[in-house]
């Protein structure tokens, strides 16, 4: 699994991320495009941090391919249904008013065929009048290869340093992660992960939404300056 080394530490690593503000923006979008929405499926839900800040008036479910991330999510929300599945090929046997796919998790599908299959799968799980909200990964125009980055988390009981070196293969961005993780009572250990995300272009998203028989609006800023796609039934 992609987060084999970091699932346990995911929330610590992304503690800088303003999930509360993003959830407020998502709620505003939902109320604008579907004021009566009640049910939400969060695809690529990860550790379910967005769920923590969405109103409890929504009935929420989550889906992810990584069992480690889902284990964290389930520990937070033991009464919430979570599904271990591939976002490009799943069937939950039910439909939702809102389908979310946030924090660029759509990039992990890696090919346009998988992108098209994912959007069609999302649409299959959408109630009439429902909306699909997708936050994309970076495009080729803004991706930087041979880039280095360092992210740290520093608390008394846990300290993490994640070094990143980036690469590119065709339309796939590569993030090579090297971790130093120190926990009290366990010492310091080293771990590595490689994450690969496709850099889909706007026209590829529009084609995928159209193939799923959805109208789409594109906000180039979105929640985190990565853009945002909002799909609705035609």
N, C-alpha and C positions, 0 to 999 in steps of 0.2 A: 504494500500500500504506500501511497505517496507520502503520507505523514507517519510512517512507521516509527520514526525516532522522535517526532515533535508533538504528536497528538496530546500527550500528557501536559505539555508546556505551552500549547497553542494560545490559551487565554493570557498567559504571562507575556508571551512574545508580542501579542497584539493588544496589550493593555493601553497602548497609546491611541488606539482607534476609537473614535467617538460613536459607539453603537447607539447611544441614546439619541443623538442628533440625527443619525441616519434613519433610525426607526421613526422619528417624528416626521421626517421628510417622506418616508414611505407611507405613513398613515395619511398625510396630506394628499399624496398622489392617489391613494385608494379612494379617499373621500371625494376627490375631484372626478375621477373616472368611473367609479362604481360606489355611489353613496350608500347602497344597501348591502354591501359585501359583508359576509359573516365568516366565511371559511377561507383559510389560507394554507397552501402547501408551499413550504420553503425547500426548494431543491438545491442541493449542495449546501445544506444547512450548517455543516461543520459542527461546532460546539454549541450552536443555538443561541449565540449572544444577541442576535437581532430579536429573537423571540422574547428575550428577557425584558425588552423595552416596548414591545408592541402591546396595545391595550388588551386587557383580559376579556374584552367583549368579543374578540375574534376567537374562533375555534381553529387551533393551529396543529399542523402536522409537519414533520420534517423527513427529508430523504437525503441520503449521502452514500457514497461508495466506500468510505473509509470507516471500518468498524471501530477504530480507536477514537476518532472524532465523535462518532455516534455514542460511544460509551460515556464520554464526557457529557454530551447533550442529555442522555437519559438520566444521568446522575442529577442534573439540574431540574429536569421535568419528568419525574417518574410516571406521571399520569398522562403524558402526551404521547401519541403514536409516532414512532420513528420507524423508517423503512430503510433497510440496507439494499440498495439497488443502483444500477447504472442509469444515469439521467437520460441516456439515449435509447433505453430499452427497458421500460417497466410498465406494469399494469396494476394499479391499486384497486381497480373495480369500483371506483367512485370518482366524483368530480368536485371541483372547488370553485369558489368565486374569484380567487386570486391565486396565481402561481408566481412565486418569486424565485429568481436565480441570481444571487448577489455576490459581491466581493470577487468578481471575475472568475467564478468557478466554471463558467461555460467554456473557458479556454482549455480546460482539461480534456475536452472531447477530441481535440487534435486534428480533425479533418472536416472538410465541408460536408461530406456525406453524413458524418456523425452529428454535425451541427443541424443539418436538415432533419435528421431522425429525432434529435432532441426536441426541436421546436414542434414537430408533429406529435411527439409524445406529450409535451406540455399541453398542446391544444386539445388532445384527446381527453385530458383530465380537467378541462375548463367548462364550467357551467355557461349556459347562454347569458350573454351580457357581461361575462367575466373578463378579466385583464391578465396579461402576462407581463411581468417586469423583469428585464434582463440587464445586468450590469456587465459590460464586456471587459475583456483584458485589453492591453495596449495594442495599438496597431504598429505595423512596421515603421511608420513614419516617426514614431516617438520612442520606440524601443532602442536601448543603447546596449550594444554588445561590448565585450571586454571591459565591463563596468565592475567596480568593486564597491561593496557596501558593508557596513557593520551595524548590527542591531544588538542592544544590550538590555538586560533586565537585571536589576540589582536590589535584592531584598536580603534580609538577614538569613532567611532559611533557604533561599534559592538565588543562584546567580547564573545567568546565561549570556554567552557571547555567540552571536551567529554572524559568521562572515559569509558573504555572497560574492560569487564571481559569475558573470553572465556570458552566455553564448547564443548562437543562432544557427539553426539548420533549416534552410528554406523559409517557410512561414511559421516555424516553431521557435519560440524563445526558450532558452534553457537557463535555469537557475541552479547553480551548484552551491549547496549549503554545507558549511562546516560549522559544527557546534562544539563549544566547550560548555559543559553543564556541571555545576557544582551544587550538591545538595548536602545539607547537614546530615552527618551520619553515614554518607555514602561516598564522600570524596568527590573527585573530579573525573569526568569521563568525556571522551571524544566521540562524536557521531557525525554521519554524513547523510545527506539526502540529495537527490536530483529531481527537480520539478520541471516539467515540460508543458508549456501552454501555447496553443495556436494563436497567432496574431490575425484574427479575422478582420476583414475590412468592412466598412459600412455597407457596401453593395452586397456582400455575402450574407450579412444579417438580413438585409431587406429581402433578398432572394429566399432565404430560409423562412422568414415570416410569411411571405407571399405563398410559398409552397404549402404552408400549413393553413392557408386560406384565412390569414389574419391581416388586418390593417395595422400599420406600425407608425409610431411617432418616435423621433430620435431627439434626445436632449444631449447636446455635445458636452455639457458640463456634468450632469448627473449628480450623484451623491458625493463622489470623491475625485472629480475631474477626470474620470475615465469614460464618461458618457453613460447613457441610459436609454434602453429601448422599451417602449410600452406598446404591447400588441393587444388588439381587440378583434372580435369576430367581425367579418365584413358585413 
